[in-house]
Amino acid sequence: SGELRSSLRINSLQISDGGRFECLGLPRDDDGPVSAFVNLRVLRPLAPRFVLQPQSILTHRNATVILHCGAVGRPSPRLYWIKRNKIGGHQVELHTDSIKIRSLTSGDEGAYYSIANNSFASVRSPPAVVSIMVPAVLKQEIEIILSNPLEGKPVLITCAFEYRRTDVVWLKDDRP
């Protein structure tokens, strides 16, 4: 009396290997056979694919930004993040399906990617670009002051801005 273990090894498992397997114990004494059954369902591996892609964001300096992603595959993919081939920083919090950046600075700007990886394949999400809105800064102001301006003659006053998104409105004596 004792325990007898037996294993069936299938090298290079194929879809056609799926089916109902029976382990049949044939005692050497007069007892009848003992059996156990298991159904083997062979699954095809699936490359990861994103079901939720990280989205670009334009926000303010010192804001908190959260980028989300989600992927499926078989086996289930692992997710991780990269930014210009590297991730990290004093205020970066990594989770498998998101990245949280606190107190956003210009060093945090850039393209972020999520990588979904399983034993079958690895895929990269499209970039999620994190940008900080920069307030317009007056770059230069040129005033043309004529000692004797003549009515009916043109005068050109020009200003230029360093900007990302800036509307320009001219005022005269504090009025539009």
C-alpha positions as CSV (number, residue, x, y, z in Angstrom):
1,S,0.0,0.0,0.0
2,G,1.2,3.5,-0.7
3,E,0.7,6.3,-3.1
4,L,1.5,6.0,-6.8
5,R,1.7,9.1,-8.9
6,S,1.7,9.2,-12.7
7,S,2.0,12.2,-15.1
8,L,1.3,12.5,-18.8
9,R,3.5,15.1,-20.5
10,I,2.5,16.5,-23.9
11,N,5.4,18.4,-25.5
12,S,4.5,21.2,-27.9
13,L,0.8,21.3,-27.0
14,Q,-1.5,21.7,-30.0
15,I,-5.2,22.7,-30.3
16,S,-5.9,19.1,-31.4
17,D,-4.5,17.8,-28.1
18,G,-7.5,19.1,-26.3
19,G,-10.1,16.5,-25.2
20,R,-11.2,14.3,-22.3
21,F,-8.3,12.5,-20.6
22,E,-8.8,9.5,-18.3
23,C,-6.3,8.3,-15.7
24,L,-7.0,4.7,-15.2
25,G,-5.6,2.8,-12.2
26,L,-5.5,-0.9,-12.6
27,P,-4.9,-2.6,-9.2
28,R,-2.9,-5.9,-9.2
29,D,-5.3,-7.5,-6.8
30,D,-8.9,-8.3,-7.3
31,D,-10.2,-4.8,-6.9
32,G,-11.7,-3.2,-10.0
33,P,-10.1,-0.3,-11.9
34,V,-10.2,3.2,-10.5
35,S,-10.3,6.2,-12.8
36,A,-10.4,10.0,-12.9
37,F,-11.3,12.3,-15.8
38,V,-10.1,15.7,-16.8
39,N,-11.1,17.9,-19.7
40,L,-8.2,19.7,-21.4
41,R,-9.1,22.8,-23.3
42,V,-6.1,24.2,-25.3
43,L,-6.2,27.9,-25.8
44,R,-4.6,29.8,-28.6
45,P,-2.2,32.5,-27.4
46,L,-3.3,36.0,-28.2
47,A,-1.0,38.9,-28.6
48,P,-1.8,41.7,-26.2
49,R,-4.0,44.5,-27.5
50,F,-5.1,47.7,-25.9
51,V,-8.7,48.1,-24.9
52,L,-8.0,51.5,-23.2
53,Q,-5.2,53.7,-24.6
54,P,-3.6,56.5,-22.6
55,Q,-4.8,59.9,-23.8
56,S,-2.8,63.1,-24.3
57,I,-3.4,65.9,-21.9
58,L,-2.8,69.7,-21.8
59,T,-2.8,71.0,-18.2
60,H,-1.3,73.5,-15.8
61,R,2.1,73.4,-14.0
62,N,1.8,71.8,-10.6
63,A,-1.3,69.8,-11.6
64,T,-1.8,66.1,-10.9
65,V,-2.1,64.0,-14.1
66,I,-3.3,60.4,-14.3
67,L,-2.9,58.4,-17.5
68,H,-4.8,55.2,-17.8
69,C,-4.5,52.1,-20.1
70,G,-5.9,48.6,-20.3
71,A,-4.9,45.6,-22.4
72,V,-6.1,42.0,-22.9
73,G,-4.3,39.0,-24.3
74,R,-3.7,35.3,-23.6
75,P,-1.9,34.9,-21.3
76,S,-2.9,38.1,-19.6
77,P,-0.4,40.8,-20.3
78,R,1.7,42.7,-17.8
79,L,1.6,46.5,-18.3
80,Y,4.3,48.9,-17.7
81,W,5.1,52.5,-18.6
82,I,8.0,54.3,-20.4
83,K,8.8,57.9,-21.1
84,R,11.6,58.6,-23.5
85,N,12.9,55.1,-22.6
86,K,12.8,55.8,-18.9
87,I,10.3,56.4,-16.1
88,G,10.8,58.0,-12.7
89,G,10.9,61.2,-10.9
90,H,10.2,62.6,-7.6
91,Q,6.4,62.7,-8.0
92,V,5.7,59.7,-10.3
93,E,3.5,57.0,-8.9
94,L,3.3,53.8,-11.1
95,H,0.4,51.3,-11.1
96,T,-0.1,48.6,-13.7
97,D,-3.0,50.3,-15.4
98,S,-2.1,53.9,-14.7
99,I,0.6,56.4,-14.0
100,K,0.1,59.3,-11.7
101,I,2.3,62.4,-11.9
102,R,2.0,64.9,-9.1
103,S,3.1,68.5,-9.0
104,L,3.7,68.5,-12.8
105,T,6.9,70.3,-13.9
106,S,8.4,70.9,-17.4
107,G,10.6,67.9,-16.8
108,D,7.4,65.7,-16.7
109,E,6.3,66.9,-20.2
110,G,6.7,64.4,-23.1
111,A,5.4,61.3,-24.6
112,Y,4.4,58.4,-22.3
113,Y,3.8,54.9,-23.6
114,S,2.3,51.9,-22.0
115,I,3.8,48.5,-22.9
116,A,1.6,45.4,-22.8
117,N,3.7,42.2,-22.7
118,N,2.9,38.5,-22.5
119,S,4.9,35.4,-23.4
120,F,3.5,35.6,-26.9
121,A,4.2,39.2,-27.9
122,S,4.8,42.8,-26.7
123,V,3.0,45.9,-28.0
124,R,3.3,49.6,-27.3
125,S,0.5,52.0,-27.0
126,P,0.4,55.2,-29.1
127,P,2.0,58.1,-27.2
128,A,0.1,60.1,-24.6
129,V,1.7,63.5,-24.7
130,V,1.7,65.4,-21.4
131,S,2.0,69.2,-22.0
132,I,1.9,72.1,-19.7
133,M,0.0,75.2,-20.7
134,V,2.4,78.1,-20.7
135,P,0.9,81.5,-20.1
136,A,1.6,83.9,-22.9
137,V,4.6,86.1,-22.2
138,L,5.1,89.4,-24.0
139,K,8.2,88.8,-26.1
140,Q,8.7,92.2,-27.4
141,E,6.7,95.4,-27.7
142,I,7.5,97.9,-30.4
143,E,6.1,101.4,-30.0
144,I,6.3,103.8,-32.8
145,I,6.1,107.3,-31.4
146,L,6.1,110.1,-33.9
147,S,6.8,113.6,-32.8
148,N,4.5,114.9,-35.4
149,P,2.0,112.1,-36.2
150,L,-0.1,113.1,-39.2
151,E,-3.7,112.3,-39.4
152,G,-4.6,110.0,-42.3
153,K,-1.1,108.4,-42.3
154,P,-0.6,104.8,-41.2
155,V,1.1,103.9,-37.9
156,L,2.1,100.3,-37.2
157,I,2.3,99.0,-33.6
158,T,3.5,95.4,-33.3
159,C,3.7,93.0,-30.4
160,A,4.8,89.3,-30.4
161,F,4.1,86.6,-28.0
162,E,5.8,83.3,-27.1
163,Y,2.7,81.1,-26.7
164,R,1.1,77.8,-27.2
165,R,-2.5,79.0,-27.3
166,T,-3.0,82.8,-27.1
167,D,-5.7,85.1,-28.4
168,V,-4.7,88.7,-29.0
169,V,-6.9,91.6,-28.2
170,W,-5.9,95.2,-28.7
171,L,-7.1,97.9,-26.2
172,K,-7.0,101.6,-26.5
173,D,-7.1,103.5,-23.2
174,D,-8.0,100.2,-21.4
175,R,-11.0,99.6,-23.8
176,P,-11.4,97.2,-26.7
